[in-house]
Amino acid sequence: MLIMRIERFLRETGMPWTKFGRLATHDPRFVQDLRNGRTPRPETAKRVEHFMNIYREEARAV
């Protein structure tokens, strides 16, 4: 489930959920909406997964 992967990412990075939403989807309420049962479109889920992968890769490169 996407929300579970996001929650793990937030714990790993210490990123606030509102910042994650702004950076990944331009929607600061995105994570809260998912927590409340929102189902993202497949394109949005792919964009979020891509954001998390790129963020992790860049963090490892530093």
PyMOL Python script that loads the backbone (N, CA, C, O; Angstrom):
from pymol import cmd

cmd.read_pdbstr("""\
ATOM      1  N   MET A   1       0.829  -1.183   0.000  1.00  0.00           N
ATOM      2  CA  MET A   1       0.000   0.000   0.000  1.00  0.00           C
ATOM      3  C   MET A   1       0.876   1.251   0.000  1.00  0.00           C
ATOM      4  O   MET A   1       1.889   1.312   0.697  1.00  0.00           O
ATOM      5  N   LEU A   2       0.481   2.225  -0.774  1.00  0.00           N
ATOM      6  CA  LEU A   2       1.274   3.439  -0.920  1.00  0.00           C
ATOM      7  C   LEU A   2       1.444   4.174   0.408  1.00  0.00           C
ATOM      8  O   LEU A   2       2.545   4.625   0.724  1.00  0.00           O
ATOM      9  N   ILE A   3       0.387   4.298   1.175  1.00  0.00           N
ATOM     10  CA  ILE A   3       0.489   5.060   2.429  1.00  0.00           C
ATOM     11  C   ILE A   3       1.499   4.421   3.379  1.00  0.00           C
ATOM     12  O   ILE A   3       2.190   5.131   4.111  1.00  0.00           O
ATOM     13  N   MET A   4       1.593   3.111   3.378  1.00  0.00           N
ATOM     14  CA  MET A   4       2.562   2.438   4.248  1.00  0.00           C
ATOM     15  C   MET A   4       3.989   2.759   3.810  1.00  0.00           C
ATOM     16  O   MET A   4       4.859   2.975   4.654  1.00  0.00           O
ATOM     17  N   ARG A   5       4.240   2.794   2.502  1.00  0.00           N
ATOM     18  CA  ARG A   5       5.567   3.133   2.000  1.00  0.00           C
ATOM     19  C   ARG A   5       5.894   4.595   2.304  1.00  0.00           C
ATOM     20  O   ARG A   5       7.033   4.928   2.629  1.00  0.00           O
ATOM     21  N   ILE A   6       4.898   5.456   2.196  1.00  0.00           N
ATOM     22  CA  ILE A   6       5.115   6.863   2.518  1.00  0.00           C
ATOM     23  C   ILE A   6       5.424   7.030   4.007  1.00  0.00           C
ATOM     24  O   ILE A   6       6.350   7.757   4.368  1.00  0.00           O
ATOM     25  N   GLU A   7       4.666   6.369   4.859  1.00  0.00           N
ATOM     26  CA  GLU A   7       4.897   6.469   6.309  1.00  0.00           C
ATOM     27  C   GLU A   7       6.309   6.005   6.661  1.00  0.00           C
ATOM     28  O   GLU A   7       6.972   6.624   7.493  1.00  0.00           O
ATOM     29  N   ARG A   8       6.772   4.926   6.039  1.00  0.00           N
ATOM     30  CA  ARG A   8       8.136   4.441   6.278  1.00  0.00           C
ATOM     31  C   ARG A   8       9.152   5.481   5.803  1.00  0.00           C
ATOM     32  O   ARG A   8      10.135   5.751   6.493  1.00  0.00           O
ATOM     33  N   PHE A   9       8.915   6.061   4.630  1.00  0.00           N
ATOM     34  CA  PHE A   9       9.794   7.101   4.095  1.00  0.00           C
ATOM     35  C   PHE A   9       9.857   8.285   5.053  1.00  0.00           C
ATOM     36  O   PHE A   9      10.938   8.814   5.311  1.00  0.00           O
ATOM     37  N   LEU A  10       8.721   8.702   5.578  1.00  0.00           N
ATOM     38  CA  LEU A  10       8.688   9.833   6.503  1.00  0.00           C
ATOM     39  C   LEU A  10       9.483   9.525   7.769  1.00  0.00           C
ATOM     40  O   LEU A  10      10.195  10.389   8.279  1.00  0.00           O
ATOM     41  N   ARG A  11       9.365   8.301   8.279  1.00  0.00           N
ATOM     42  CA  ARG A  11      10.138   7.911   9.468  1.00  0.00           C
ATOM     43  C   ARG A  11      11.634   7.893   9.161  1.00  0.00           C
ATOM     44  O   ARG A  11      12.442   8.377   9.954  1.00  0.00           O
ATOM     45  N   GLU A  12      12.000   7.330   8.002  1.00  0.00           N
ATOM     46  CA  GLU A  12      13.414   7.227   7.622  1.00  0.00           C
ATOM     47  C   GLU A  12      14.059   8.598   7.436  1.00  0.00           C
ATOM     48  O   GLU A  12      15.205   8.803   7.835  1.00  0.00           O
ATOM     49  N   THR A  13      13.343   9.518   6.843  1.00  0.00           N
ATOM     50  CA  THR A  13      13.920  10.815   6.492  1.00  0.00           C
ATOM     51  C   THR A  13      13.664  11.894   7.529  1.00  0.00           C
ATOM     52  O   THR A  13      14.381  12.894   7.570  1.00  0.00           O
ATOM     53  N   GLY A  14      12.656  11.707   8.363  1.00  0.00           N
ATOM     54  CA  GLY A  14      12.287  12.749   9.317  1.00  0.00           C
ATOM     55  C   GLY A  14      11.559  13.910   8.659  1.00  0.00           C
ATOM     56  O   GLY A  14      11.402  14.971   9.264  1.00  0.00           O
ATOM     57  N   MET A  15      11.117  13.716   7.430  1.00  0.00           N
ATOM     58  CA  MET A  15      10.432  14.774   6.691  1.00  0.00           C
ATOM     59  C   MET A  15       9.007  14.945   7.213  1.00  0.00           C
ATOM     60  O   MET A  15       8.308  13.951   7.408  1.00  0.00           O
ATOM     61  N   PRO A  16       8.564  16.168   7.442  1.00  0.00           N
ATOM     62  CA  PRO A  16       7.167  16.393   7.834  1.00  0.00           C
ATOM     63  C   PRO A  16       6.221  15.993   6.698  1.00  0.00           C
ATOM     64  O   PRO A  16       6.549  16.145   5.522  1.00  0.00           O
ATOM     65  N   TRP A  17       5.053  15.483   7.064  1.00  0.00           N
ATOM     66  CA  TRP A  17       4.120  14.991   6.040  1.00  0.00           C
ATOM     67  C   TRP A  17       3.624  16.099   5.123  1.00  0.00           C
ATOM     68  O   TRP A  17       3.322  15.842   3.958  1.00  0.00           O
ATOM     69  N   THR A  18       3.533  17.326   5.628  1.00  0.00           N
ATOM     70  CA  THR A  18       3.087  18.424   4.767  1.00  0.00           C
ATOM     71  C   THR A  18       4.149  18.778   3.726  1.00  0.00           C
ATOM     72  O   THR A  18       3.827  19.081   2.577  1.00  0.00           O
ATOM     73  N   LYS A  19       5.416  18.736   4.139  1.00  0.00           N
ATOM     74  CA  LYS A  19       6.498  19.011   3.186  1.00  0.00           C
ATOM     75  C   LYS A  19       6.543  17.931   2.117  1.00  0.00           C
ATOM     76  O   LYS A  19       6.732  18.226   0.937  1.00  0.00           O
ATOM     77  N   PHE A  20       6.368  16.680   2.529  1.00  0.00           N
ATOM     78  CA  PHE A  20       6.345  15.581   1.569  1.00  0.00           C
ATOM     79  C   PHE A  20       5.256  15.818   0.524  1.00  0.00           C
ATOM     80  O   PHE A  20       5.502  15.687  -0.675  1.00  0.00           O
ATOM     81  N   GLY A  21       4.071  16.163   0.975  1.00  0.00           N
ATOM     82  CA  GLY A  21       2.965  16.407   0.053  1.00  0.00           C
ATOM     83  C   GLY A  21       3.265  17.537  -0.913  1.00  0.00           C
ATOM     84  O   GLY A  21       2.982  17.433  -2.107  1.00  0.00           O
ATOM     85  N   ARG A  22       3.838  18.618  -0.399  1.00  0.00           N
ATOM     86  CA  ARG A  22       4.180  19.748  -1.273  1.00  0.00           C
ATOM     87  C   ARG A  22       5.212  19.353  -2.316  1.00  0.00           C
ATOM     88  O   ARG A  22       5.066  19.691  -3.490  1.00  0.00           O
ATOM     89  N   LEU A  23       6.255  18.640  -1.902  1.00  0.00           N
ATOM     90  CA  LEU A  23       7.326  18.280  -2.820  1.00  0.00           C
ATOM     91  C   LEU A  23       6.900  17.204  -3.820  1.00  0.00           C
ATOM     92  O   LEU A  23       7.241  17.282  -5.000  1.00  0.00           O
ATOM     93  N   ALA A  24       6.166  16.214  -3.356  1.00  0.00           N
ATOM     94  CA  ALA A  24       5.827  15.070  -4.208  1.00  0.00           C
ATOM     95  C   ALA A  24       4.627  15.323  -5.110  1.00  0.00           C
ATOM     96  O   ALA A  24       4.580  14.831  -6.238  1.00  0.00           O
ATOM     97  N   THR A  25       3.644  16.099  -4.612  1.00  0.00           N
ATOM     98  CA  THR A  25       2.392  16.238  -5.377  1.00  0.00           C
ATOM     99  C   THR A  25       1.888  17.671  -5.458  1.00  0.00           C
ATOM    100  O   THR A  25       0.844  17.923  -6.059  1.00  0.00           O
ATOM    101  N   HIS A  26       2.606  18.605  -4.870  1.00  0.00           N
ATOM    102  CA  HIS A  26       2.163  20.007  -4.802  1.00  0.00           C
ATOM    103  C   HIS A  26       0.861  20.147  -4.007  1.00  0.00           C
ATOM    104  O   HIS A  26       0.073  21.063  -4.241  1.00  0.00           O
ATOM    105  N   ASP A  27       0.652  19.224  -3.067  1.00  0.00           N
ATOM    106  CA  ASP A  27      -0.550  19.217  -2.234  1.00  0.00           C
ATOM    107  C   ASP A  27      -0.138  18.914  -0.798  1.00  0.00           C
ATOM    108  O   ASP A  27       0.097  17.752  -0.465  1.00  0.00           O
ATOM    109  N   PRO A  28      -0.043  19.937   0.070  1.00  0.00           N
ATOM    110  CA  PRO A  28       0.412  19.695   1.436  1.00  0.00           C
ATOM    111  C   PRO A  28      -0.505  18.775   2.247  1.00  0.00           C
ATOM    112  O   PRO A  28      -0.089  18.252   3.282  1.00  0.00           O
ATOM    113  N   ARG A  29      -1.733  18.573   1.797  1.00  0.00           N
ATOM    114  CA  ARG A  29      -2.665  17.699   2.525  1.00  0.00           C
ATOM    115  C   ARG A  29      -2.688  16.277   1.980  1.00  0.00           C
ATOM    116  O   ARG A  29      -3.474  15.454   2.450  1.00  0.00           O
ATOM    117  N   PHE A  30      -1.846  15.972   1.003  1.00  0.00           N
ATOM    118  CA  PHE A  30      -1.875  14.677   0.333  1.00  0.00           C
ATOM    119  C   PHE A  30      -1.774  13.506   1.312  1.00  0.00           C
ATOM    120  O   PHE A  30      -2.582  12.579   1.254  1.00  0.00           O
ATOM    121  N   VAL A  31      -0.793  13.544   2.206  1.00  0.00           N
ATOM    122  CA  VAL A  31      -0.589  12.427   3.134  1.00  0.00           C
ATOM    123  C   VAL A  31      -1.778  12.303   4.079  1.00  0.00           C
ATOM    124  O   VAL A  31      -2.251  11.195   4.330  1.00  0.00           O
ATOM    125  N   GLN A  32      -2.258  13.404   4.598  1.00  0.00           N
ATOM    126  CA  GLN A  32      -3.418  13.348   5.490  1.00  0.00           C
ATOM    127  C   GLN A  32      -4.637  12.785   4.769  1.00  0.00           C
ATOM    128  O   GLN A  32      -5.397  12.003   5.340  1.00  0.00           O
ATOM    129  N   ASP A  33      -4.818  13.182   3.522  1.00  0.00           N
ATOM    130  CA  ASP A  33      -5.932  12.640   2.745  1.00  0.00           C
ATOM    131  C   ASP A  33      -5.792  11.131   2.567  1.00  0.00           C
ATOM    132  O   ASP A  33      -6.783  10.406   2.659  1.00  0.00           O
ATOM    133  N   LEU A  34      -4.574  10.647   2.313  1.00  0.00           N
ATOM    134  CA  LEU A  34      -4.357   9.201   2.203  1.00  0.00           C
ATOM    135  C   LEU A  34      -4.663   8.513   3.530  1.00  0.00           C
ATOM    136  O   LEU A  34      -5.279   7.448   3.558  1.00  0.00           O
ATOM    137  N   ARG A  35      -4.235   9.119   4.612  1.00  0.00           N
ATOM    138  CA  ARG A  35      -4.511   8.555   5.943  1.00  0.00           C
ATOM    139  C   ARG A  35      -6.001   8.461   6.196  1.00  0.00           C
ATOM    140  O   ARG A  35      -6.461   7.588   6.933  1.00  0.00           O
ATOM    141  N   ASN A  36      -6.758   9.362   5.582  1.00  0.00           N
ATOM    142  CA  ASN A  36      -8.215   9.374   5.751  1.00  0.00           C
ATOM    143  C   ASN A  36      -8.945   8.547   4.704  1.00  0.00           C
ATOM    144  O   ASN A  36     -10.172   8.599   4.621  1.00  0.00           O
ATOM    145  N   GLY A  37      -8.203   7.783   3.899  1.00  0.00           N
ATOM    146  CA  GLY A  37      -8.844   6.863   2.978  1.00  0.00           C
ATOM    147  C   GLY A  37      -8.827   7.245   1.507  1.00  0.00           C
ATOM    148  O   GLY A  37      -9.357   6.508   0.676  1.00  0.00           O
ATOM    149  N   ARG A  38      -8.237   8.369   1.174  1.00  0.00           N
ATOM    150  CA  ARG A  38      -8.173   8.762  -0.239  1.00  0.00           C
ATOM    151  C   ARG A  38      -7.353   7.750  -1.031  1.00  0.00           C
ATOM    152  O   ARG A  38      -6.336   7.252  -0.549  1.00  0.00           O
ATOM    153  N   THR A  39      -7.797   7.451  -2.237  1.00  0.00           N
ATOM    154  CA  THR A  39      -7.061   6.574  -3.134  1.00  0.00           C
ATOM    155  C   THR A  39      -6.505   7.420  -4.273  1.00  0.00           C
ATOM    156  O   THR A  39      -7.268   8.024  -5.026  1.00  0.00           O
ATOM    157  N   PRO A  40      -5.186   7.469  -4.404  1.00  0.00           N
ATOM    158  CA  PRO A  40      -4.610   8.300  -5.470  1.00  0.00           C
ATOM    159  C   PRO A  40      -4.774   7.640  -6.831  1.00  0.00           C
ATOM    160  O   PRO A  40      -4.899   6.420  -6.946  1.00  0.00           O
ATOM    161  N   ARG A  41      -4.770   8.486  -7.860  1.00  0.00           N
ATOM    162  CA  ARG A  41      -4.779   7.959  -9.222  1.00  0.00           C
ATOM    163  C   ARG A  41      -3.467   7.224  -9.466  1.00  0.00           C
ATOM    164  O   ARG A  41      -2.461   7.540  -8.830  1.00  0.00           O
ATOM    165  N   PRO A  42      -3.456   6.251 -10.373  1.00  0.00           N
ATOM    166  CA  PRO A  42      -2.214   5.514 -10.653  1.00  0.00           C
ATOM    167  C   PRO A  42      -1.056   6.419 -11.059  1.00  0.00           C
ATOM    168  O   PRO A  42       0.085   6.163 -10.675  1.00  0.00           O
ATOM    169  N   GLU A  43      -1.329   7.470 -11.826  1.00  0.00           N
ATOM    170  CA  GLU A  43      -0.272   8.389 -12.242  1.00  0.00           C
ATOM    171  C   GLU A  43       0.330   9.108 -11.037  1.00  0.00           C
ATOM    172  O   GLU A  43       1.540   9.323 -10.970  1.00  0.00           O
ATOM    173  N   THR A  44      -0.517   9.472 -10.100  1.00  0.00           N
ATOM    174  CA  THR A  44      -0.044  10.153  -8.891  1.00  0.00           C
ATOM    175  C   THR A  44       0.791   9.203  -8.042  1.00  0.00           C
ATOM    176  O   THR A  44       1.837   9.589  -7.519  1.00  0.00           O
ATOM    177  N   ALA A  45       0.338   7.974  -7.905  1.00  0.00           N
ATOM    178  CA  ALA A  45       1.099   6.983  -7.130  1.00  0.00           C
ATOM    179  C   ALA A  45       2.478   6.766  -7.746  1.00  0.00           C
ATOM    180  O   ALA A  45       3.465   6.664  -7.019  1.00  0.00           O
ATOM    181  N   LYS A  46       2.560   6.695  -9.064  1.00  0.00           N
ATOM    182  CA  LYS A  46       3.855   6.534  -9.735  1.00  0.00           C
ATOM    183  C   LYS A  46       4.754   7.739  -9.486  1.00  0.00           C
ATOM    184  O   LYS A  46       5.952   7.583  -9.254  1.00  0.00           O
ATOM    185  N   ARG A  47       4.182   8.935  -9.534  1.00  0.00           N
ATOM    186  CA  ARG A  47       4.957  10.155  -9.301  1.00  0.00           C
ATOM    187  C   ARG A  47       5.497  10.184  -7.867  1.00  0.00           C
ATOM    188  O   ARG A  47       6.634  10.596  -7.635  1.00  0.00           O
ATOM    189  N   VAL A  48       4.684   9.750  -6.917  1.00  0.00           N
ATOM    190  CA  VAL A  48       5.100   9.726  -5.514  1.00  0.00           C
ATOM    191  C   VAL A  48       6.226   8.703  -5.312  1.00  0.00           C
ATOM    192  O   VAL A  48       7.217   8.995  -4.642  1.00  0.00           O
ATOM    193  N   GLU A  49       6.075   7.516  -5.889  1.00  0.00           N
ATOM    194  CA  GLU A  49       7.124   6.491  -5.789  1.00  0.00           C
ATOM    195  C   GLU A  49       8.429   7.011  -6.398  1.00  0.00           C
ATOM    196  O   GLU A  49       9.508   6.819  -5.838  1.00  0.00           O
ATOM    197  N   HIS A  50       8.314   7.666  -7.541  1.00  0.00           N
ATOM    198  CA  HIS A  50       9.493   8.231  -8.206  1.00  0.00           C
ATOM    199  C   HIS A  50      10.163   9.279  -7.308  1.00  0.00           C
ATOM    200  O   HIS A  50      11.386   9.293  -7.172  1.00  0.00           O
ATOM    201  N   PHE A  51       9.366  10.141  -6.708  1.00  0.00           N
ATOM    202  CA  PHE A  51       9.906  11.159  -5.806  1.00  0.00           C
ATOM    203  C   PHE A  51      10.688  10.502  -4.665  1.00  0.00           C
ATOM    204  O   PHE A  51      11.804  10.924  -4.363  1.00  0.00           O
ATOM    205  N   MET A  52      10.121   9.484  -4.036  1.00  0.00           N
ATOM    206  CA  MET A  52      10.797   8.834  -2.912  1.00  0.00           C
ATOM    207  C   MET A  52      12.095   8.168  -3.363  1.00  0.00           C
ATOM    208  O   MET A  52      13.104   8.238  -2.661  1.00  0.00           O
ATOM    209  N   ASN A  53      12.074   7.522  -4.530  1.00  0.00           N
ATOM    210  CA  ASN A  53      13.286   6.870  -5.035  1.00  0.00           C
ATOM    211  C   ASN A  53      14.388   7.876  -5.332  1.00  0.00           C
ATOM    212  O   ASN A  53      15.542   7.663  -4.959  1.00  0.00           O
ATOM    213  N   ILE A  54      14.042   8.958  -5.995  1.00  0.00           N
ATOM    214  CA  ILE A  54      15.032   9.987  -6.322  1.00  0.00           C
ATOM    215  C   ILE A  54      15.578  10.635  -5.051  1.00  0.00           C
ATOM    216  O   ILE A  54      16.781  10.874  -4.946  1.00  0.00           O
ATOM    217  N   TYR A  55      14.711  10.918  -4.095  1.00  0.00           N
ATOM    218  CA  TYR A  55      15.134  11.537  -2.837  1.00  0.00           C
ATOM    219  C   TYR A  55      16.138  10.631  -2.118  1.00  0.00           C
ATOM    220  O   TYR A  55      17.159  11.106  -1.621  1.00  0.00           O
ATOM    221  N   ARG A  56      15.848   9.331  -2.063  1.00  0.00           N
ATOM    222  CA  ARG A  56      16.765   8.395  -1.408  1.00  0.00           C
ATOM    223  C   ARG A  56      18.096   8.310  -2.138  1.00  0.00           C
ATOM    224  O   ARG A  56      19.153   8.283  -1.507  1.00  0.00           O
ATOM    225  N   GLU A  57      18.048   8.268  -3.477  1.00  0.00           N
ATOM    226  CA  GLU A  57      19.283   8.203  -4.258  1.00  0.00           C
ATOM    227  C   GLU A  57      20.145   9.438  -4.017  1.00  0.00           C
ATOM    228  O   GLU A  57      21.360   9.327  -3.851  1.00  0.00           O
ATOM    229  N   GLU A  58      19.528  10.600  -3.998  1.00  0.00           N
ATOM    230  CA  GLU A  58      20.281  11.829  -3.771  1.00  0.00           C
ATOM    231  C   GLU A  58      20.844  11.885  -2.360  1.00  0.00           C
ATOM    232  O   GLU A  58      21.943  12.400  -2.153  1.00  0.00           O
ATOM    233  N   ALA A  59      20.105  11.363  -1.389  1.00  0.00           N
ATOM    234  CA  ALA A  59      20.578  11.359  -0.009  1.00  0.00           C
ATOM    235  C   ALA A  59      21.787  10.434   0.141  1.00  0.00           C
ATOM    236  O   ALA A  59      22.700  10.727   0.912  1.00  0.00           O
ATOM    237  N   ARG A  60      21.795   9.321  -0.592  1.00  0.00           N
ATOM    238  CA  ARG A  60      22.925   8.387  -0.526  1.00  0.00           C
ATOM    239  C   ARG A  60      24.164   8.953  -1.205  1.00  0.00           C
ATOM    240  O   ARG A  60      25.292   8.654  -0.813  1.00  0.00           O
ATOM    241  N   ALA A  61      23.940   9.783  -2.239  1.00  0.00           N
ATOM    242  CA  ALA A  61      25.054  10.328  -2.999  1.00  0.00           C
ATOM    243  C   ALA A  61      25.827  11.388  -2.228  1.00  0.00           C
ATOM    244  O   ALA A  61      26.983  11.670  -2.543  1.00  0.00           O
ATOM    245  N   VAL A  62      25.194  11.973  -1.223  1.00  0.00           N
ATOM    246  CA  VAL A  62      25.845  13.047  -0.457  1.00  0.00           C
ATOM    247  C   VAL A  62      26.820  12.489   0.544  1.00  0.00           C
ATOM    248  O   VAL A  62      27.457  13.248   1.275  1.00  0.00           O
TER     249      VAL A  62
END
""", "prot")
cmd.dss("prot")
cmd.show_as("cartoon", "prot")
cmd.util.cbc("prot")
cmd.orient("prot")
